[in-house]
Structure formats: structure tokens, C-alpha cells
Amino acid sequence: MAPSQQPQRKHFAAASSLEVFHAGGPVRLSPDGTQLATCVHETISIVDVATSKVKFTLGGGGGGGGGSLDGGGGDDTEPITALCWGKDGRRVFSASRSMRCTVWDATTGESIRSFKAHGMPVLHMTVDPSGTLLCTSSADRTARVWDVAKGFCTHAFRGHAAMVTVAAFHPDARR
């Protein structure tokens, strides 16, 4: 068949495609720098940095009970307000505008547990150098420290004159 007589292809398969993996809000790089946790409204995308592919889409802040790290279930339909990674890169912590915090398994995409941390939205969260404590700071003018393994609030810092927009642990776990 001459080149001009060859049948023309009418359908092509996509070799790769881009998908939305951020729509504003917090973005956090994993401790080893290989993954990115980023917000798409009420969900979290775990993105492989090398390939730009979404590995998992985690639901919103979760459901669950009162002031402990126990409970779970339910989907949260409110936007994510805060994110952080666990020190080993195996967990992601998130908070939504509904005041729910959720602990996620970053290797499977499963919700481990959720809890209500504050009376107003969480604005920032961070994990201590040992990876055993989570600090949440909030628009309710408090900061709270949570024992992740045992599931309870260890400290509540009150009396701030305004919203607590950031909190940090000392880089030396012994101090």
C-alpha cells in the first residue's frame, strides 16, 4: 500500500495524563522528600514526587468522637485546614474546618482514627522529633499536645490573646 493509501488512525490512547492534585490550602513534603501531601478541597492527595502521580486520595478530616485519639468512621465534607507528616513518613495527620483531626496510614491510604481536637478550626499541626507527640494550634486561642500512641491530650495551652497560628517543638527531643 502506498503511504497516501494507508488507513488513518481515528482513536489514540493517552500515554499519560495530568490530574488535579492541589486546589489551595496546606501542602507538606514527606520527611524523606519522596511524597507530597496536598489538599483538593475536603480530600488529601498523596503524590509521588518523582512521577507526579497521585498514589492515594484520602477522604476529609473523618468522623468520630470527643477529645481523644479514638473513634473513626464517617466522611468529612469540610475543607482541610492543616496537614503534617509523621516523622517516619508512614502517617499523615490532617484537620478540617469541621474541627476534626484524622490520622492516616500513608502506605495504604486508610484512616486510622479521628478525633475532635478544638472548639474552632485547627490552623497548624506538627509532630515532635521523637514522632510520639502531635501539637495542634487553633483559632480557639489554644494549642494542645496529643500522645499519638496512647490517644489522649497531654497538655492544653490556654490564655493566648489571639488565634494560635503556628506551634513548634524544640528540634532536640530531650528538651
N, C-alpha and C positions, 0 to 999 in steps of 0.2 A: 504494500500500500504506500502510495506517495505521501509525504508529510502533510500535504494540504488535504488529504482524504482521511486522515486518522480521526476517529471519533473524539469529540471534545468532552472533557470531564465536566459534569454539571454539579457534583457534590464533592465537597472536600471535608476531611476530618480535621478538627483542630489539633495541632501538635501540643499546644499548651494554652492556658488561658489565665487571666488575672481575675482575682475575686476581691471584693472589698474586705479588708481586714482591719480597718480603723475608721471611726466616724467621730472622732473627738473624744476627749477625756484622757484619763491616765494611760501611760504606756510604760512598761517596765521590762528591762532586759534581764534574762536569767543570769544567775551567778557565773556560769561558765561561758556566757555570751553566745550560746547556740540557739536560743529561743527567745521569742518576744511575746509578752502578754499585752494585748491591746484591746480597746473597747470598741464594740459596734453596738451602740445604744445600751440594751439591757443584757447583752451577751459579751463574752470574752473570747477572743481568738488567740490560740496558741500557735504562733507562726515559726516555722523553721527558718532561721536567718539565712542559711546557705542557699535554700531553694525558693524562698518567699512563699512556700505552700503552707496553707492552714492545716495543722495537724489535728486540732480539736477545736470545737466550738463549745464553750462552757455556758450553761444557762445563766440567768441573772444571779442575784445575791442569795437565792434559796429561800426556804421557808423555815419553820422550826420554832423552838420555844425560847424562853426567857433569857436570863443573864448567865448562861453557861455555854460551854462549847459542845453541849449535847443537843440532840434533836436532828432534824433534817427534813428532807422531802419538800415538795412544793416548788413551784417556779416563781421567780420574782420578775415582775414586768417593769421595774423601775430602772432608770439608767445607772450605770456603775459610777461611783464617786471616788473610789480608792482601790489600789491594787498593790500587792507586793509578792515577791517570791520568797519561799523558804530558803534557808542557807544552803541546803543540799540540792536545790533545783528540782525537787520531786513534788513540792507543794506550791500552790498559788493561793493567796488569800485575797478575797475581794469584799467590797462593801458597796451597797446600792443606796439610792435615795430613800428607800423604804426603811433604812437603818438596820438592815440585815447584813451580817458578815457570813461568808462561806469559806470553808477550807476545801480546796480542790486537789485531787491527785493529778499532777501534771503529766504523769506517764500513761494514765488510762482515760483521763477526762471525766472521771466520776466525782460527784460531790461526796465528801467525807462527812461533813457535819456543817450545821449553820447555827447562828445564834444572833440575838439582838444585843448589840453592844452599847448603844447610847439612846438617848431620848430624841436626838436630832441626827441628821446625816453625818456619817464618818467622812472626814476630809482628807485624812492621811493615815497610812499604816506602815509599820516597819517591823522587821524581825531582828532580835538581838544577835550578837556574834555567835552565841552558842546554838542558835536555832531553836531554843526551847520557849522563848517568850515572844509574844506579839503585842505591840503597842498600837492602840487606835486613838486618834485625836479627832475631836468633833466640833460641830457648830454649837453644841450644848455647853461649851466652855469647860470641857473636861478632857482629860487624857486617861486612858485605862491600859493596864498591863495585864495580859492574859497568859496563863500557863497552858500552852497548847496541848501537851501530853495528858495532863490531868483534868483539863476542862473547866477552869474557874478563873475569875478575876482576882489577881494577886494585889493590885494597887489601883486606887482611883484618885487621881489628882484633880482637885476641885479648887474653885476660887479664882479662876482666871477672869480678867476684866473683859475679855472678848473671846471670839471663836479661837480654838486651838487648831491652827492650820498645818502645823508640822511638829513632829517629835522625833527624837533620835536617841539611840543608845550609844554609850561610850564604845569606841572600837575595841577596847580591851575588855573581854568578857568577865574578868575578875574585878572590874571597877564599877 
